[in-house]
Amino acid sequence: LGAVVLAVGGGVRAAGAVSAEPSGKPIDGAALVVDDDPAAREMVIRALAQEGVPAVAAADGEEGLRLARAFTPSVVFLDVIMPKMDGWAVLT
């Protein structure tokens, strides 16, 4: 599993925080998990949830970029090898 972890913003939100506002917009400070493998996404999201860290998931690089522009994630878990737009393209 090739992945890049990027620390983006300030600290992560406290336990019990949700990953989206009632409007459906992701909450600033949530983690962003970008991976085309549903099992890998779920594994990272569950690990983050156990630590009380809210997370938002994207299935490909294009969706990940769209979400990263929609809110300010505290950290990004980015798969390097994905179809459409790989992790390296997301970084450039």
Contacts in CASP RR format, 6 or more apart in sequence:
PFRMAT RR
TARGET T0000
AUTHOR 0000-0000-0000
METHOD contacts of the structure
MODEL  1
LGAVVLAVGGGVRAAGAVSAEPSGKPIDGAALVVDDDPAAREMVIRALAQ
EGVPAVAAADGEEGLRLARAFTPSVVFLDVIMPKMDGWAVLT
1 40 0 8 1.000
1 79 0 8 1.000
2 79 0 8 1.000
2 80 0 8 1.000
2 81 0 8 1.000
3 35 0 8 1.000
3 77 0 8 1.000
3 78 0 8 1.000
3 79 0 8 1.000
3 80 0 8 1.000
4 76 0 8 1.000
4 78 0 8 1.000
4 80 0 8 1.000
4 87 0 8 1.000
4 91 0 8 1.000
5 75 0 8 1.000
5 76 0 8 1.000
5 77 0 8 1.000
5 78 0 8 1.000
6 75 0 8 1.000
6 76 0 8 1.000
6 78 0 8 1.000
7 74 0 8 1.000
7 75 0 8 1.000
8 32 0 8 1.000
8 68 0 8 1.000
8 72 0 8 1.000
8 73 0 8 1.000
8 74 0 8 1.000
8 75 0 8 1.000
8 76 0 8 1.000
9 29 0 8 1.000
9 72 0 8 1.000
9 73 0 8 1.000
9 74 0 8 1.000
9 75 0 8 1.000
10 29 0 8 1.000
10 74 0 8 1.000
11 29 0 8 1.000
11 74 0 8 1.000
12 29 0 8 1.000
12 30 0 8 1.000
12 31 0 8 1.000
12 53 0 8 1.000
12 54 0 8 1.000
12 74 0 8 1.000
12 75 0 8 1.000
13 27 0 8 1.000
13 29 0 8 1.000
13 30 0 8 1.000
13 53 0 8 1.000
13 54 0 8 1.000
13 74 0 8 1.000
14 52 0 8 1.000
15 51 0 8 1.000
15 52 0 8 1.000
16 52 0 8 1.000
16 54 0 8 1.000
17 27 0 8 1.000
17 30 0 8 1.000
17 52 0 8 1.000
17 54 0 8 1.000
18 27 0 8 1.000
18 54 0 8 1.000
19 26 0 8 1.000
19 27 0 8 1.000
19 30 0 8 1.000
19 54 0 8 1.000
19 55 0 8 1.000
19 56 0 8 1.000
20 26 0 8 1.000
20 27 0 8 1.000
20 56 0 8 1.000
21 27 0 8 1.000
25 70 0 8 1.000
25 71 0 8 1.000
26 32 0 8 1.000
26 56 0 8 1.000
26 67 0 8 1.000
26 70 0 8 1.000
26 71 0 8 1.000
26 73 0 8 1.000
27 54 0 8 1.000
27 71 0 8 1.000
28 71 0 8 1.000
28 72 0 8 1.000
28 73 0 8 1.000
29 54 0 8 1.000
29 71 0 8 1.000
29 72 0 8 1.000
29 73 0 8 1.000
29 74 0 8 1.000
30 53 0 8 1.000
30 54 0 8 1.000
30 55 0 8 1.000
30 56 0 8 1.000
30 71 0 8 1.000
30 73 0 8 1.000
30 74 0 8 1.000
31 48 0 8 1.000
31 53 0 8 1.000
31 54 0 8 1.000
31 55 0 8 1.000
31 56 0 8 1.000
31 73 0 8 1.000
31 74 0 8 1.000
31 75 0 8 1.000
31 76 0 8 1.000
31 77 0 8 1.000
32 55 0 8 1.000
32 56 0 8 1.000
32 57 0 8 1.000
32 58 0 8 1.000
32 64 0 8 1.000
32 67 0 8 1.000
32 68 0 8 1.000
32 73 0 8 1.000
32 75 0 8 1.000
32 76 0 8 1.000
32 77 0 8 1.000
33 41 0 8 1.000
33 44 0 8 1.000
33 45 0 8 1.000
33 48 0 8 1.000
33 55 0 8 1.000
33 56 0 8 1.000
33 57 0 8 1.000
33 58 0 8 1.000
33 76 0 8 1.000
33 77 0 8 1.000
34 57 0 8 1.000
34 58 0 8 1.000
34 60 0 8 1.000
34 61 0 8 1.000
34 63 0 8 1.000
34 64 0 8 1.000
34 76 0 8 1.000
34 77 0 8 1.000
34 78 0 8 1.000
34 79 0 8 1.000
34 82 0 8 1.000
34 87 0 8 1.000
34 90 0 8 1.000
35 41 0 8 1.000
35 44 0 8 1.000
35 57 0 8 1.000
35 58 0 8 1.000
35 59 0 8 1.000
35 77 0 8 1.000
35 78 0 8 1.000
35 79 0 8 1.000
35 82 0 8 1.000
36 59 0 8 1.000
36 60 0 8 1.000
36 79 0 8 1.000
36 82 0 8 1.000
36 83 0 8 1.000
37 79 0 8 1.000
38 59 0 8 1.000
40 79 0 8 1.000
41 57 0 8 1.000
41 59 0 8 1.000
44 55 0 8 1.000
44 77 0 8 1.000
45 55 0 8 1.000
45 57 0 8 1.000
48 54 0 8 1.000
48 55 0 8 1.000
49 55 0 8 1.000
53 74 0 8 1.000
56 67 0 8 1.000
56 71 0 8 1.000
56 73 0 8 1.000
58 64 0 8 1.000
58 66 0 8 1.000
58 67 0 8 1.000
60 82 0 8 1.000
60 83 0 8 1.000
60 84 0 8 1.000
60 85 0 8 1.000
61 82 0 8 1.000
61 84 0 8 1.000
61 85 0 8 1.000
61 86 0 8 1.000
61 87 0 8 1.000
61 89 0 8 1.000
61 90 0 8 1.000
62 84 0 8 1.000
62 85 0 8 1.000
64 90 0 8 1.000
65 85 0 8 1.000
65 90 0 8 1.000
67 73 0 8 1.000
68 76 0 8 1.000
78 87 0 8 1.000
78 90 0 8 1.000
78 91 0 8 1.000
79 87 0 8 1.000
80 86 0 8 1.000
80 87 0 8 1.000
80 88 0 8 1.000
81 87 0 8 1.000
END
